[in-house]
Every structure is written in structure tokens, then in C-alpha cells.
């Protein structure tokens, strides 16, 4: 992220460049060639500094915008997420449920990992390996 010092430095460099340009314009007849070359070199250096600082500010603004988009997406997901013991569902705009999703993976890493139906109320997460049993679970006896 950028701070006020970066912006102040960029503004200061622009002011310096403007002052040098004004000095060159106002005294072009009285400046010797060596002095003119020196002032032009200072102007070019000052403008190059501004260009670098503005690039840093642009990068920081893009990073900030990306972070903002990520946060908006997370908030939108959280708004449509519903916990129903022992897993999560997402509620779509039409009211339909999608899922279920692993409660552990979402709570730890904010990742929606779809659970695999093992039948009879058992669900498996292939990401973390957790086995879930919901309220419809029935014990299987193979004796």
C-alpha cells in the first residue's frame, strides 16, 4: 500500500520540475549552454522520479482495488452461506440449495469443498478427509 509520504514526494518532484521548466523558459536568453544543459538534466531527472513514483502509486491503487474486489466476493459468498449441522450449503438466488460443503475446510481456510455422498447420511471431504454423518445417517450392518 502507499502512504501520504509517497504522494507528497511525487507532488514535490512535480513542483521541482515545474520550477525548473519556468526557470529555463524565463532565462533562456541569459543562460549559458552549460547552465541550460544542467537545468535540462535536472528537469529530466525530476520528471523520471515523478514517473517512478506515479507507477508505485498506480500499482498500490491496483492492489487496493483487487483487495476490495476479493473482500466484496467474500462478503457476497458469506451472505448466501448457510450452516446446517454438520455442513454448509449455499442458497442460490432462486432459493435452491447447493452443496453440501465441508464445514472444516470453510471454517479453517474459507474454501468451499463439495462433500461426496457415501449414502445413508455419510459424507466425505476429499480435501481434508473428514467424514460427516448427518441426521439421516443410518448404521450399516453387514453381518
N, C-alpha and C positions, 0 to 999 in steps of 0.2 A: 504494500500500500504506500501511497505517497503522503507526505506531510506538508505543512504550510511552509517549511523551510525550503523545500524543493521548488514550490511555486514562487516563493519570494526570490530565490536565486535566479530562476528563469526570467522573472519580471525585471530584476536588476540587470541581467545581461541584455535584455531588450532595451532598457533605458540607456545603457552604456553604448550600445550600437547606434541608437538614435542620436545621442550626443556627438559621437564621432562623425556620423554622417553629416550632421548640421555643421560641425567644425570644418569638415572638408568642403562643404558647399559654400560656406561663408568666406573661407580664406583660400580658395583655390588659386587665386592670383598671387597671393603673397607667400604661399608655402613653397619651399624648395622641393625639388623632385624627391630627395631622400626623405624629407619630412612627410610628404604626401604618401610615399610608399609605406612608411612606418604606420601612418594612420590607417591606410587601407588594410594593412596586415592586422592591425588591432581590430578593425571592423570585421574582417573575415573571421578572426578568432572568436570574437564575441558572438557573432551570428552562429558559428559552429557550436559554441557552448549552448546557445538557446535551442538549436536543433536537437542536440543530445538530451537536454533537459525536457524538452517537449515530448520526445519519444518516450522517456521514462514515465512522464505523466500519462501519456496515451496508453502505455502498457498497464499502468496501475488502474486506469479507468476501465480498461477491458477486463482486467482481472476482477475488479469490483463488480462489473456488470455480470460476469459469469457466476460469481458467488451469489449474487442476487437472484439469478435465474435458478440456480440449484436450490436455494432456500425456498423459492416460490414453489418449485416442483415438489419438494419435501412436504411443505405445508399442504399442498393440494392432495398428495397421497395420504397424509395423516388425516385429512378431513374425511376421506372416504374409506378409511380403515376401521374395521370393527372387530373387537376381540370377542370370541365366543369360545369359551373353555373347551379344548386346550389349544386352539389355534386362531389365526387371524383370517378374516375374509375382507375382500374389498367390495364395496357397494357401488355398482355402476350407476350411471345417470338414469337408466331405465328401472332402477330398483333391484336388478338382478344381482345375485351374489357371485363372486368369482373367487376361487380358491379351493380348498383351504391352503394357508401358507404357514410355514414354521414359525412358531412363537419365539423360540430361542434365537434363530438366525435374525429375525427382525429386531428383537429387543437388544441383542448384542451388537449387530452390525448394520442395522437398518436396511437389510436385504430381504426382499420378498422371495422366498424359495418355496415353490409349489410342493406340497406333500403328495406322496404317492399312495394311492388307496391299496391296502393289503386285504381288504374286505373284512367284514364282520366288525367294523368300528376301529380298525387299526390303520394307522397312517405312518409312513416312513419319510424322513427327510434324507435325501441322498447327499445333502451338503454336510450336515453335522452328524448324521447317523442316528439321531434321536427317533425313538418310536413313540407315537402318541396313541392313546386309546380314548375315544370319545364316549359320549353317553350311550351310544348304540352298540358298544363293544359287547361281544359275547365270546365267552371262553370256548375254545375248540378242544374237544376231547377226541383224541384219535385212538382210543383203546378198543 
